[in-house]
Amino acid sequence: MKKYLFSVVLSIFFGITTYAQVGINTNVPNPKSVLDILSKNNNTGVLFPRLTTAQRDAISPGTDPAVGGLWIYNTDNKCYEFWNLTKWVSLCEEDTDIPPLSGVKLLSYEQDATFTFATPVFTDFFNSFDNFGPFPSSTIQTDGSSLVPEKRPYTDFASLNFQDYNIIGVSYRPGLDLSAAEITALVTFANTPGKHLYFFTEGFTQAGKLSLLTQLIGDITLTASDIVASVGSNGDSNAAAPCFYITTDPLNASFITGPFGTLQAGLHRFVDHAASSNSFSYAKLSTSANVQIIAADGLVGGLPQATSKVGAFKIKNKNVFVFADGAPFFGGTNNSGPACMTASSVGGTRGRKPLKCDPVSSNGNNSGVGIFMANVIAWSLKNL
């Protein structure tokens, strides 16, 4: 009866002929399709019901098989979703599994030979891997070898070929700018398909680092005035330090939910480790079509505002991640919380409760920062 009424309504509004199939703007609907819609001038589309998350949840579809596959467009998440009889599934969410790896090489490009500031994304990944990883051991490559980053200091640059690596993390280096040769090598690396670059450094006002980011972003020119004060007054010791929050963007879904866990809703946040001026102006980054904002302060409804400071972003047309201050996920002196992550040799415990804004994840209280960073590198491993 409902199908018949639906066909009648379509006939009234669109003047169509009703056969075994329904056609809109066509008298010969495809016999394999119940509904065949043509764009009369090839310049129109189809709009599904557009609902907020609250409006969607008010539907309460239940487990009746008759409602399986119910479709809506979520205006909060900006993505199509369907009901699978258990939950709403977003088409923007990616498969969380990491495929079998073979011959993957990671480089942690460090400040000096002591590796005091080991690239945080790698440390947090291996801490999460050891505690919550989806694999039985650290030998996660198909040849049985472990996925351990090679650590090399900046002074080894002349003997390094960045193209030998799949993922490179550039760490710390507050007082030393990038050389012209390093900029060229990093730009070439980042522009190579399948290569991933993590930029964890400080001193973003330095000309070389601004030049690197400007070349990588491509459609804006960053200047020293676009580097702004971090949100925290040293999150290690300031209990009132404000937070960066992960923005409401379907493109960030894989960093919130991945093979290492899920951050709890409303707590996708972290605080800057230091008090230096190494965040980015949202007002400037928002003028680029190539920047995906991952985390910022001053969000309203999950979205950054004109005065927001950006703590983490990705360059959309490249596999490049940039993190403010070099150590926003770095454990300092304020390391209370359960020991759900392994200890780091510097700065207390990475990923346990490195800072007072460390979020909760599905893997336990205060594990959120390590889980977040592990999900970021897991995304890279899936997209090599």
Secondary structure, 3 states (H helix, E strand, C coil): CHHHHHHHHHHHHHCCCECCCEEECCCCCCCCCCEEECCCCCCCCCCCCEECHHHHHCCCCCCCHHHCCCEEEECCCCEEEEECCCCEEECCCCCCCCCCECCCCEEEEECCCCCCCCCHHHHHHHHHHHHHCCCCCCCCECCCCCCCCEEEEHHHHHHCCHHHCCEEEEEECCCCCCCHHHHHHHHHHHCCCCCEEEEEECCCCCHHHHHHHHHHHCCCCCCHHHEECCCCCCCCCCCCCCCEEECCCHHHHHHHEECCEEECCCCCEECCCCCCCCEEEHHHHCCCCCEEEEEECCCECCECCCCCEEEEEEECCCCEEEECCCCCCCCCCCCCCCCCCCCCCCCCCCCCCCCCCCCCECCECCCHHHHHHHHHHHHHHHCC
